[in-house]
Structure formats: structure tokens, C-alpha cells
Amino acid sequence: MTHGNFRVPTPVNEPVLGYAPGSPERASIEVELKRQSSLELDVPLWIGGKEIRTGDTRKMVMPHDHGHTTGHYHLAGEKEVASAMDACEGAARAWEEMPWNERCAIFLKAADLLQGPFRDRVIASTMLGQSKTVHQAEIDAACELIDFFRFNCSFAEQIYNEQPQSSPGMWNRLEHRPLEGHVFALAPFNFSSIAANLPCAPVLMGNTAIWKPSKTSVLSNWYLVELLQEAGVPAGVINFLPGPAAQLAGQVITDRRFAGIHFTGSTRVFNGIWKLVGESMAGYRSYPRIVGETGGKDFIIAHPTTDPRVLAIAMLRGAFEYQGQKCSAASRAYVPKSLWSAVKEVLAEELAQVKMGDVCDFTNFMGALIDQAAFDTNKGAIDRAKASKDAEVVFGGTCDDSKGWFIEPTIIEAKTPKYETMESELFGPVLTVYVYEDDKWEETLALVDSTSPYALTGAIFSQDRAAVHQATNALRFAAGNFYINDKPTGAVVGQQPFGGARSSGTNDKAGSILNLLRWVSPRTIKETFVPATDWRYPFLG
């Protein structure tokens, strides 16, 4: 066994490649996009280090061209879920006893593999399977996940280095044990980086995991499974199970060996999981860790001193990048009456130049929504706004699902601050604006805080420092990630730890040491070097 106080290489955020015309990265990704577009993958389960094919398959398609099949994936059933839990249990002892630096080495290798030979594979599959532009796929599937791998190793080192003081004659130690049992990672469709980090963060700390990918992002997630295999994750430590979420969750969460859930998804689903955990408490070995990032109704509020163009550009980017399918996407905005006309002028000019379509065409700023259900939800809200006396569709509103699930970037002006699209999460390219009277600044801050049950991200725009200070205090609990004079999206690992409270989740801050602390169970060890030989204390003399 090698001995030493090892240091993880200092992490640095992965630079974002530009994919400009003529660049080597653009030429390379275009080749990979063409290659993957010609394939139909047969995606298996991965249990105990083996590929499992059940024969019960579902089709994978491109959202921007839903007639184009990218392959099929196999569904896990009750037997496969049981096998995965057994595989976790079988791998647990050897994995938790592996020195922490050896576990880190695996994920540092995964980062380098993703930076190098896997970069195009994961980016292209994210583009094709989740309809992300090359820029959005680059910052997600490559840069953010590389950062998760590298920064999490550094955070793990910090945790293991945290030790208590010792008085003379004794040695106090703190052991950061993994949890007793498996962690269930229930992943979303919208970020490949989050999908992989959900199982990998607990696993880095010595846990084993069951990874349930979203049915609409299996393609990219499978390439990430291959990346982890190449990096050296041992058999049974991470088990990959596509399948019906309710069935898998019901079986995994009610098992005695369930130790925690790492979740990103809807508030409704998370609430159901929390209820199921509560109903199952009598059967658990330990209280499970419940970590989740859920919905959002993310806001922008502008003070009358705001530059109209700065505000308009932040609204456009914050609301419409990746079709508004980011947990952090701006979906409601509060604009003072004195600025609204100028802001609309800029929006009209810029939105006229925004193109949407096939993400393989690099002139497109937007792709398609992820599936028919998302399309129907957003189209329904737009149709109701068109028919309502309390709202007006001022930009966009066109919906077309004939080839792909396309919805034009849409801005609704709400005549009342509690109009439905000011309150309800849509997860699409729809931004609702409420125009407030300039002298109602304080009242509008109160509206922002009280209108939505969510508290994920939000942004304040102002050139008045006193107004910024006032808003920062008034909206302290309205957003877990708060931005001043910037759009409310684009959190970077190690810089802006991500997560919100209220109905937006448990705020355990992915991309920080706070998240990793949720996946360890500390044990205090006290050793006395020369034990007492007399039971009597001095006061008895």
C-alpha cells in the first residue's frame, strides 16, 4: 500500500470551445454529427459491469426531426432492478475500502477522457438526442461535466482533510464513511452533465449507485456510461437502468438497502418520492439522504435605471437559450413602464434575427422542445394567452410539430401580475412580462417574492446601487442563485454552486463541497494513549 498525504491537482474550469467557422473543433464535431446521424444504437442496461438486453425496447428520436430514429434502448423490469441492487451490495465493500485518492484517479481520468477522445461523442449525442446547439452542448456535456469530475475530487480532498482537535494524551480522528446502502440517481433530460453527476458525486465518496436516465436522453447518457467504463469504474459501482421512473423508484426506494436519492426533475415527482420515503421509513437501515433540485419560475426584475438594451439581451438569452428548457431559465420578468417601449424595440430587432431548426445547422440559435408532451404544454399556454383578456402575445407564438417539436420564442405581456404564466412552470421558450409603474418598485419586489412557490434563480438589473442592495435583501429567499446585472442562467462549477429552496429543492448546491457532504456519514474516533487505572477523581480527596 502506498502511503502519503496526496494532493489532487488544482482544478481549473474547462475552457469553452467556440466552434467558429474554420476552427478545428467545428470540423471535428461536424464529422461526428454525420457519423452518429447514420447510426441506430441498441442501448443496453449496465448491471454489475455487464450489458443486459431485456428485449423490451423503446425508440429514441431527434426532437428537431422526430421521424429520425437514433436507436432503441432496453427497459429494466423488476428482475433487473433487483439485480442492480444486488450488484451495488456486492461491490460496496471493495469500493468503500479503496483509498480515496484511487477513487479520485478514476474520475480525474474520466475528465481527461471527456476533454479528449470522448468530447465529440458526448457533445454530438447531446445535440442530436436533446436538440442542443453546439454551444449549449459544449458548455453542458463537456465543460460542466469535466468541471464536476475535477472539482469534486478537490472537494473530496478537503472533506477528508477536515479533522478535529486533540487534547494531550489522546488522538481524535474523523472518518467520512459512505452511506450504508445504494444511492438512487434519478436524472433529467436537459443536462447531460447533471445526469452523470447525480450518480458520480455519491460514488466518488465511496457509495454505489443506480442511475435511472431520462427516457429522452438515453443516447448521450449511454456514451457517458461508456466513458465511465473506460475510466475504470469497477463493476457494480454504477448500474445504468433505463426504464419507467415510477416502477423503478417504487422498487428501489422501498428496499431496505436504500440509502439516499440524488434527484433532478419536477417538483411533483420529488414530492411523490419524499412521500414514498416517509411511508417506507420503518424498513430502512438508516435515515436516507434526500437531495433534490426541482422546478423553477425564475425571474428578472429591472429597476428604472436599467439600460434597456442590456435588459433585452439578458431576457433573450436567459429565456430562450436551449428553448427555455433549463431549470434556471428566465420565465417571468418585471419591467418598469418607462423602459418597456425601448425594451420591446430591442427585442423586436433581435428576435427577428433568431433562427431555430436543426441543431446541425450552426446558424440556428434554438432547436426543438424535447418531446410531444413539452410541446403540448407550451402550446396550450400560448393558445390560452392569445384568447385571454388578461394577456397579450407580443412576440412569437407560432407552434409547429410537423417535423420537430418547434415553438417560436414567445413573449407574453401579462395585464395582471398573477396571470397563470407568471406563476406556473412551463419549461419552454415562453417569457411572461409584467409591466409595473415606476413608483411601485418596493411593491413589485414583494410581488416577485410572493408570486411563485419556487426559489431557484433570479436576477436584478439596476444602475442604482441602493436599489441593488434593497432588492438583494428583499429577495433573499426568492432564489438560491441570485444574479446582479446578469441573466439568471449559466452557473459554473466551483464559482456559483447551484440549487434553490422552497419548491425548487433541498438547496444542496451541486458543484460545491456542500453536495458531497450529503454523501458521507462521519464517524468520530477517540484514542486514549495511556488509559486511567483508578476510577477516583481528584475532587473525592
Solvent accessible surface area in square Angstrom, and as a share of the most:
residue,aa,sasa,rsa
1,M,189,0.84
2,T,100,0.58
3,H,149,0.67
4,G,48,0.46
5,N,155,0.80
6,F,74,0.31
7,R,192,0.70
8,V,18,0.11
9,P,90,0.57
10,T,120,0.70
11,P,24,0.15
12,V,112,0.65
13,N,37,0.19
14,E,14,0.06
15,P,96,0.60
16,V,76,0.44
17,L,60,0.30
18,G,66,0.63
19,Y,7,0.03
20,A,55,0.43
21,P,110,0.69
22,G,84,0.81
23,S,19,0.12
24,P,109,0.69
25,E,36,0.16
26,R,50,0.18
27,A,58,0.45
28,S,49,0.32
29,I,0,0.00
30,E,80,0.36
31,V,107,0.61
32,E,19,0.09
33,L,7,0.03
34,K,161,0.68
35,R,103,0.37
36,Q,8,0.03
37,S,31,0.20
38,S,91,0.58
39,L,57,0.28
40,E,116,0.52
41,L,45,0.22
42,D,68,0.35
43,V,1,0.00
44,P,1,0.01
45,L,0,0.00
46,W,10,0.04
47,I,13,0.07
48,G,26,0.25
49,G,33,0.32
50,K,141,0.60
51,E,88,0.40
52,I,58,0.29
53,R,117,0.43
54,T,51,0.29
55,G,59,0.57
56,D,68,0.35
57,T,49,0.28
58,R,114,0.42
59,K,120,0.51
60,M,13,0.06
61,V,36,0.21
62,M,9,0.04
63,P,2,0.01
64,H,3,0.01
65,D,36,0.19
66,H,50,0.22
67,G,70,0.67
68,H,57,0.25
69,T,25,0.15
70,T,6,0.03
71,G,0,0.00
72,H,66,0.30
73,Y,10,0.04
74,H,12,0.05
75,L,19,0.09
76,A,4,0.03
77,G,23,0.22
78,E,127,0.57
79,K,158,0.67
80,E,25,0.11
81,V,0,0.00
82,A,39,0.30
83,S,47,0.30
84,A,0,0.00
85,M,6,0.03
86,D,80,0.41
87,A,20,0.16
88,C,2,0.01
89,E,97,0.43
90,G,67,0.65
91,A,14,0.11
92,A,31,0.24
93,R,159,0.58
94,A,76,0.59
95,W,3,0.01
96,E,71,0.32
97,E,116,0.52
98,M,57,0.26
99,P,52,0.32
100,W,55,0.19
101,N,35,0.18
102,E,78,0.35
103,R,10,0.04
104,C,3,0.02
105,A,52,0.40
106,I,20,0.10
107,F,2,0.01
108,L,41,0.20
109,K,97,0.41
110,A,0,0.00
111,A,0,0.00
112,D,80,0.42
113,L,26,0.13
114,L,0,0.00
115,Q,74,0.33
116,G,39,0.38
117,P,85,0.54
118,F,11,0.04
119,R,18,0.06
120,D,35,0.18
121,R,71,0.26
122,V,0,0.00
123,I,0,0.00
124,A,0,0.00
125,S,0,0.00
126,T,0,0.00
127,M,0,0.00
128,L,1,0.00
129,G,7,0.07
130,Q,0,0.00
131,S,0,0.00
132,K,0,0.00
133,T,17,0.10
134,V,15,0.09
135,H,90,0.40
136,Q,8,0.03
137,A,0,0.00
138,E,0,0.00
139,I,50,0.25
140,D,1,0.01
141,A,0,0.00
142,A,0,0.00
143,C,7,0.04
144,E,31,0.14
145,L,0,0.00
146,I,0,0.00
147,D,5,0.03
148,F,7,0.03
149,F,6,0.03
150,R,40,0.15
151,F,24,0.10
152,N,8,0.04
153,C,0,0.00
154,S,18,0.11
155,F,24,0.10
156,A,0,0.00
157,E,15,0.07
158,Q,91,0.40
159,I,3,0.01
160,Y,41,0.15
161,N,98,0.50
162,E,111,0.50
163,Q,85,0.38
164,P,55,0.35
165,Q,171,0.76
166,S,54,0.35
167,S,61,0.39
168,P,135,0.85
169,G,48,0.46
170,M,50,0.22
171,W,131,0.46
172,N,29,0.15
173,R,69,0.25
174,L,42,0.21
175,E,65,0.29
176,H,18,0.08
177,R,90,0.33
178,P,23,0.15
179,L,18,0.09
180,E,105,0.47
181,G,24,0.23
182,H,3,0.01
183,V,0,0.00
184,F,0,0.00
185,A,0,0.00
186,L,10,0.05
187,A,9,0.07
188,P,15,0.09
189,F,31,0.13
190,N,1,0.01
191,F,31,0.13
192,S,0,0.00
193,S,0,0.00
194,I,26,0.13
195,A,1,0.00
196,A,1,0.00
197,N,5,0.03
198,L,6,0.03
199,P,0,0.00
200,C,4,0.03
201,A,1,0.00
202,P,0,0.00
203,V,0,0.00
204,L,5,0.03
205,M,0,0.00
206,G,3,0.03
207,N,3,0.01
208,T,3,0.02
209,A,0,0.00
210,I,0,0.00
211,W,0,0.00
212,K,10,0.04
213,P,1,0.00
214,S,17,0.11
215,K,135,0.57
216,T,36,0.21
217,S,2,0.01
218,V,2,0.01
219,L,11,0.05
220,S,0,0.00
221,N,0,0.00
222,W,12,0.04
223,Y,12,0.04
224,L,1,0.00
225,V,0,0.00
226,E,57,0.26
227,L,0,0.00
228,L,1,0.00
229,Q,65,0.29
230,E,98,0.44
231,A,5,0.04
232,G,38,0.37
233,V,8,0.05
234,P,46,0.29
235,A,59,0.46
236,G,2,0.02
237,V,1,0.00
238,I,0,0.00
239,N,0,0.00
240,F,0,0.00
241,L,0,0.00
242,P,1,0.01
243,G,9,0.09
244,P,57,0.36
245,A,43,0.33
246,A,89,0.69
247,Q,80,0.36
248,L,0,0.00
249,A,9,0.07
250,G,26,0.25
251,Q,41,0.18
252,V,0,0.00
253,I,0,0.00
254,T,69,0.40
255,D,30,0.15
256,R,135,0.49
257,R,46,0.17
258,F,2,0.01
259,A,7,0.05
260,G,0,0.00
261,I,0,0.00
262,H,6,0.03
263,F,5,0.02
264,T,8,0.05
265,G,27,0.26
266,S,46,0.30
267,T,23,0.14
268,R,188,0.69
269,V,50,0.29
270,F,10,0.04
271,N,91,0.47
272,G,40,0.39
273,I,8,0.04
274,W,123,0.43
275,K,137,0.58
276,L,46,0.23
277,V,4,0.02
278,G,45,0.43
279,E,118,0.53
280,S,18,0.12
281,M,59,0.26
282,A,112,0.87
283,G,43,0.42
284,Y,23,0.09
285,R,95,0.35
286,S,50,0.32
287,Y,183,0.69
288,P,15,0.10
289,R,56,0.20
290,I,17,0.09
291,V,5,0.03
292,G,4,0.04
293,E,22,0.10
294,T,3,0.02
295,G,3,0.03
296,G,6,0.06
297,K,4,0.02
298,D,3,0.02
299,F,1,0.01
300,I,0,0.00
301,I,0,0.00
302,A,0,0.00
303,H,24,0.11
304,P,39,0.25
305,T,60,0.35
306,T,6,0.03
307,D,66,0.34
308,P,37,0.23
309,R,115,0.42
310,V,71,0.41
311,L,0,0.00
312,A,1,0.00
313,I,54,0.27
314,A,10,0.08
315,M,0,0.00
316,L,14,0.07
317,R,123,0.45
318,G,2,0.02
319,A,1,0.01
320,F,1,0.00
321,E,17,0.08
322,Y,2,0.01
323,Q,1,0.00
324,G,3,0.03
325,Q,1,0.00
326,K,12,0.05
327,C,14,0.08
328,S,8,0.05
329,A,9,0.07
330,A,2,0.02
331,S,18,0.12
332,R,4,0.02
333,A,0,0.00
334,Y,0,0.00
335,V,0,0.00
336,P,0,0.00
337,K,123,0.52
338,S,72,0.46
339,L,17,0.09
340,W,17,0.06
341,S,72,0.46
342,A,39,0.31
343,V,0,0.00
344,K,64,0.27
345,E,122,0.55
346,V,21,0.12
347,L,0,0.00
348,A,46,0.36
349,E,102,0.46
350,E,32,0.14
351,L,23,0.12
352,A,87,0.68
353,Q,121,0.54
354,V,33,0.19
355,K,100,0.43
356,M,64,0.29
357,G,13,0.12
358,D,66,0.34
359,V,2,0.01
360,C,50,0.30
361,D,63,0.33
362,F,42,0.17
363,T,87,0.50
364,N,15,0.08
365,F,65,0.27
366,M,0,0.00
367,G,1,0.01
368,A,0,0.00
369,L,1,0.00
370,I,9,0.05
371,D,32,0.16
372,Q,71,0.31
373,A,68,0.53
374,A,20,0.15
375,F,5,0.02
376,D,76,0.40
377,T,69,0.40
378,N,0,0.00
379,K,73,0.31
380,G,21,0.20
381,A,0,0.00
382,I,0,0.00
383,D,59,0.30
384,R,122,0.45
385,A,0,0.00
386,K,115,0.49
387,A,92,0.71
388,S,34,0.22
389,K,181,0.76
390,D,48,0.25
391,A,9,0.07
392,E,84,0.37
393,V,33,0.19
394,V,36,0.21
395,F,37,0.15
396,G,35,0.34
397,G,4,0.04
398,T,80,0.47
399,C,28,0.17
400,D,72,0.37
401,D,52,0.27
402,S,92,0.59
403,K,126,0.53
404,G,0,0.00
405,W,25,0.09
406,F,29,0.12
407,I,1,0.01
408,E,57,0.25
409,P,11,0.07
410,T,0,0.00
411,I,0,0.00
412,I,0,0.00
413,E,24,0.11
414,A,3,0.02
415,K,104,0.44
416,T,45,0.26
417,P,30,0.19
418,K,92,0.39
419,Y,20,0.08
420,E,57,0.26
421,T,1,0.01
422,M,0,0.00
423,E,59,0.27
424,S,53,0.34
425,E,56,0.25
426,L,19,0.09
427,F,57,0.24
428,G,8,0.07
429,P,0,0.00
430,V,4,0.02
431,L,0,0.00
432,T,1,0.00
433,V,0,0.00
434,Y,41,0.16
435,V,32,0.18
436,Y,5,0.02
437,E,89,0.40
438,D,51,0.26
439,D,118,0.61
440,K,91,0.38
441,W,23,0.08
442,E,112,0.50
443,E,96,0.43
444,T,2,0.01
445,L,4,0.02
446,A,62,0.48
447,L,39,0.19
448,V,1,0.01
449,D,41,0.21
450,S,76,0.49
451,T,8,0.05
452,S,7,0.05
453,P,76,0.48
454,Y,32,0.12
455,A,2,0.01
456,L,2,0.01
457,T,1,0.01
458,G,0,0.00
459,A,0,0.00
460,I,0,0.00
461,F,2,0.01
462,S,2,0.01
463,Q,127,0.56
464,D,52,0.27
465,R,168,0.61
466,A,72,0.56
467,A,5,0.04
468,V,3,0.02
469,H,116,0.52
470,Q,64,0.29
471,A,0,0.00
472,T,51,0.30
473,N,64,0.33
474,A,49,0.38
475,L,2,0.01
476,R,153,0.56
477,F,147,0.61
478,A,3,0.02
479,A,11,0.09
480,G,27,0.26
481,N,9,0.04
482,F,60,0.25
483,Y,23,0.09
484,I,66,0.33
485,N,61,0.31
486,D,74,0.38
487,K,35,0.15
488,P,0,0.00
489,T,7,0.04
490,G,44,0.42
491,A,21,0.16
492,V,51,0.29
493,V,6,0.03
494,G,37,0.36
495,Q,106,0.47
496,Q,68,0.30
497,P,47,0.30
498,F,36,0.15
499,G,3,0.03
500,G,0,0.00
501,A,42,0.33
502,R,111,0.40
503,S,36,0.23
504,S,0,0.00
505,G,12,0.12
506,T,42,0.25
507,N,56,0.28
508,D,25,0.13
509,K,29,0.12
510,A,30,0.23
511,G,3,0.03
512,S,9,0.06
513,I,49,0.25
514,L,94,0.47
515,N,6,0.03
516,L,1,0.00
517,L,77,0.38
518,R,70,0.25
519,W,0,0.00
520,V,2,0.01
521,S,29,0.19
522,P,74,0.46
523,R,113,0.41
524,T,97,0.56
525,I,48,0.25
526,K,125,0.53
527,E,72,0.32
528,T,65,0.38
529,F,114,0.47
530,V,130,0.74
531,P,91,0.57
532,A,95,0.73
533,T,142,0.83
534,D,75,0.39
535,W,180,0.63
536,R,142,0.52
537,Y,152,0.58
538,P,127,0.80
539,F,162,0.67
540,L,92,0.46
541,G,110,1.05
